[in-house]
Amino acid sequence: GGSAAGGGGYAPDEFDTEPDATIEWQEKHNAYLDEKNAKEQEDREAIIQKARDEIEQLYRERTEKKNAKFAMNREAEEQFTKDRDAALDHGEPWERAAFFCDFQLQAEGRDTSRLRSLMIQLKNADKDKA
């Protein structure tokens, strides 16, 4: 049997140093992991905030464009109404009808060449009377 005083026994100081080194390593490792998690959380929050800011900017720009389009449409409608009322108040019947016709040549859609030529004939006939 081995006694503590004998050479074959265990010395408590021998094994105490190894658990201390393991504990120290675990503590350092846990601190590293905590620091890494905190950094990841900061990065995640920064990305989320950036995304929120970009979404806000997108909605702001969208609202500005929408309001500008509304204003432009309102102005165009007011101008169209003024032009229409002016066209309906005076002029020959063909002039009033011509206001509502689109005489631009179009590659696709209805063929308006007959209507266009009829309106031009009416216009020229009216000029010949004068």
C-alpha positions in Angstrom: 0.0 0.0 0.0 1.2 3.4 -0.8 1.1 6.0 1.7 1.2 9.8 1.1 4.8 9.9 2.5 6.0 7.2 0.1 7.3 7.9 -3.4 4.4 6.1 -5.2 1.6 8.1 -3.8 -0.1 11.1 -5.4 1.0 14.6 -4.7 -2.0 17.0 -4.7 -0.1 19.9 -6.2 0.6 17.8 -9.4 -3.1 17.5 -10.4 -4.2 20.9 -9.1 -2.3 22.8 -11.8 -4.0 21.0 -14.7 -7.5 21.8 -13.6 -6.5 25.4 -13.0 -5.1 25.6 -16.6 -8.3 24.0 -18.0 -10.5 26.4 -16.0 -8.4 29.4 -17.1 -8.7 28.3 -20.8 -12.4 27.8 -20.4 -12.8 31.2 -18.9 -10.8 32.8 -21.7 -12.7 30.8 -24.3 -16.0 31.8 -22.8 -14.9 35.5 -22.7 -13.9 35.2 -26.3 -17.3 33.6 -27.2 -19.2 36.3 -25.3 -17.2 39.0 -27.1 -17.8 37.4 -30.4 -21.6 37.1 -29.7 -21.7 40.7 -28.7 -19.9 41.8 -31.9 -22.3 39.6 -34.0 -25.3 41.2 -32.2 -23.9 44.7 -32.8 -23.4 43.8 -36.5 -26.9 42.3 -36.8 -28.4 45.4 -35.2 -26.4 47.7 -37.5 -27.7 45.7 -40.5 -31.2 45.9 -39.3 -31.0 49.6 -38.7 -29.5 50.2 -42.1 -32.3 48.2 -43.7 -34.9 50.2 -41.8 -33.2 53.4 -43.0 -33.2 52.3 -46.6 -36.9 51.2 -46.4 -37.8 54.7 -44.9 -35.8 56.3 -47.7 -37.6 54.2 -50.3 -41.0 55.1 -48.9 -40.0 58.8 -48.7 -38.9 58.8 -52.4 -42.0 56.9 -53.4 -44.3 59.3 -51.7 -42.5 62.3 -53.2 -42.7 60.8 -56.7 -46.4 59.9 -56.1 -47.2 63.5 -54.9 -45.3 65.0 -57.8 -47.2 62.8 -60.3 -50.5 63.8 -58.6 -49.6 67.4 -59.0 -48.6 67.0 -62.6 -51.7 65.1 -63.4 -53.9 67.8 -61.7 -52.2 70.5 -63.7 -52.5 68.5 -66.9 -56.2 68.0 -66.2 -56.8 71.6 -65.5 -55.0 72.6 -68.7 -57.0 70.0 -70.7 -60.3 71.3 -69.2 -59.4 74.9 -70.1 -58.4 73.9 -73.7 -61.5 71.8 -74.0 -63.8 74.6 -72.8 -62.1 77.1 -75.1 -62.5 74.7 -78.1 -66.1 74.1 -77.3 -67.0 77.8 -76.9 -65.9 79.0 -80.4 -65.0 77.8 -83.8 -66.6 75.6 -86.5 -68.2 72.3 -85.5 -65.3 70.4 -87.2 -62.8 72.4 -85.1 -64.7 71.4 -81.9 -64.7 67.8 -83.0 -61.1 67.9 -84.1 -60.1 68.9 -80.6 -61.0 65.4 -79.3 -59.3 63.5 -82.1 -55.7 62.2 -82.1 -54.4 62.7 -85.6 -50.9 61.4 -84.9 -49.8 58.5 -87.1 -49.5 55.4 -84.9 -47.8 52.2 -85.8 -50.4 50.1 -84.1 -54.0 50.4 -83.2 -56.9 51.9 -85.2 -56.4 53.4 -88.6 -57.5 57.1 -88.3 -56.3 58.1 -91.8 -59.9 58.4 -93.1 -60.9 60.6 -90.2 -57.8 62.7 -90.5 -58.3 63.3 -94.2 -62.0 64.2 -93.6 -61.0 66.8 -90.9 -58.3 68.3 -93.2 -60.9 68.5 -96.0 -63.3 70.3 -93.7 -60.6 72.6 -92.5 -59.5 73.5 -96.1 -63.1 73.9 -97.2 -63.7 76.3 -94.4 -60.6 78.3 -95.4 -61.8 78.4 -99.0 -65.1 80.1 -97.9 -63.2 82.8 -96.1 
